[in-house]
Amino acid sequence: MSQDYTTTITVAGTPQQAFDAINDVPTWWGRITGTTTAVGDEFVYVVPGLHYSGFRVPALEPGRLVEWVVTGSYLDFVDDHQEWNGTRVRFEIAPAGDGATIVFTHDGLGQEVPCYEICANAWSMFVNGSLKARIETGTGAPYEFRGDEQLLPHEHEALHEQIADAVANR
């Protein structure tokens, strides 16, 4: 039986501050196109030449829950480039003393999945490091595009369409 990737952090911030920071994705994960603050919103995250993922927001409960479903993905470093498709990312937030606890889970990212080690390490870096710092200090450590890596919003949309076409023709 697969066990999904999960990590838990305790932060010096209120549950609402944690919720707000999680939804401010560019400040702790990296540049996105789209929006993340309402149910039904969609956004795209790309690391050029390595990783594309499109998300839809199916659930938001202020101060309690943020959930995303992966609507399309392309992982360049594994054979099944679209292994994230249909997986879910969930942040469950609860009060903890003077702060908050966040249980992060990527449902469908189990240890038998080829990208598990790389993806779990990346999630750990962004959730345990960057997101925690963003909540506690206001400054995270998101991935930043430089030079030729930088993508314009219309390039993100083109990648989204390419992945959608690939999934439809699978």
N, C-alpha and C positions, 0 to 999 in steps of 0.2 A: 504494500500500500504506500502510495506517495505521501510525503509530507511536504506541504507548501512552504516556501521560504517565509520566515517571520523573524522579526526583531522587535525588541521593546526598548524604548527610551523613556527616561523621566527627565522632564525639563523644568527649569525655573521660569515658568510662565503659566498663565491661566489656560484652561481648556479653550476659551475663545481666542486667545492669542495664538495658541497652537493651530487651531482651525484656520484662522486668517493667514498664518504663515504657510501652511500646507497649500492653500489655494493660491498663494503668490508664487507659483512654480518657478518663474525665471530667477527669483532671488535665492533659491537653494538647489535647483536641479540644473537649469540651463534655459536657454532661449526657446520659446515656443511660439507658434502661431495659433490663434484661436483664443477661446476664453474658458475659464475653469470655475466660475463662481455661481452657476445656476444649474439645476438639474436639466439635462438635455444639452448642455454646452459640449462642444468638441474642441480638441486641441491636438497639435502635432508637435512632437519632439524629435529632433534629428541630430545625430552626430555624423557628419558627412563621411561617407565611405565605410561606415561601421554599423550604424543602428538608426532605424526609423521606427517610430511608433505613433500611431494615431489612437486617441482615447475619446470616449464619450463619458459624461458624468451621469450615472444613473441614480445616485443617492448622495444627498448632503443633509446633514443634521448639524446646525451650528453648535460648536463646542463639543460635538460628540462623534461625528462620522463624516469621512470623505471617502467616496468610492468611485473608481474609474474602471471601465471595461475597455480592453484593447480591441479596437475596431479594425486595425490593420498593422502589420509589422514587417520589418525586414531586418534580420540580423545577419550581417555579412560574414560572420566568423563561425557559423555552424552550417551543417548540411541542410537542415530544415529551416530555411530562412524565415519562415512565418510561424515559428513555434509559439510565439506569444499570442497569436490571434485567438480571441475569445477568452483569454485569461483575465483575471480581475486583480486590481490593486486596491487595497483597503487600508485606511488609517482609522483606527478606533481610539477615541480620546476619552480619558476619564480624569477626574480630579485626583490628585495625589499629594496630600499634605498642603504645602503652600504652592504647589506646582501642578503639573499634569503628567500623566503617563500616556504614551502613544504606542499602540501595538500596530505595527506595520506588517501586512501580509500580502504576498503576491500569490494569489490562488492560481494554481496551474504551473508554478515554477517549482517543481519538485526535484529531488536529488537525481532522479533518472533522466531529467531533461538535459540534453547536451550543453546548453549554455549555463547550466546551474552555477558552476563555480565562478565563472566570470561575472554573470549577472548578480549573483548573491554578493560578491565582493563589491560590485558597483553600487548596489542598493545600500549595503552597509556603509560605504563611504558617504553617500548622499544623505541617508536618513540619520545615521548615528553621528555623523560629523557635520555636514553642511546644514541640514534642517535644524538640528539641535542648536547650532550656533546662530542660525537665523532667528529662532524663537527667543533665545536667551540674550543675544547682543544686537539683533537687528540686521546683522550681516552674515550671510551664508557664504559658501564657497562653490557656486555653480560652475558647471563646465562653460567655458567661454570660447567662442569661435574667433579665430584670428586669420587675417590674410585671406588666402584662397578658400579656406574652410567656410567663411561667412556666407550664409544663405540669405537671400531676400525673401520676403513673404510669398511672392509668386512662385519661387522655387520650392518652398515648402508645399504649396498647393499642388504643384506638378508632381512631387514625390508621392503625395497622398493619392493622387489619381493613378499613378503607376502601380502602387501597391494594391489599390482597389481593383484595378484591371487584372493584376496577377492572381489575386485571390479568386476573382470571378472566373478566370480561365483555368483554374487548377483542376 
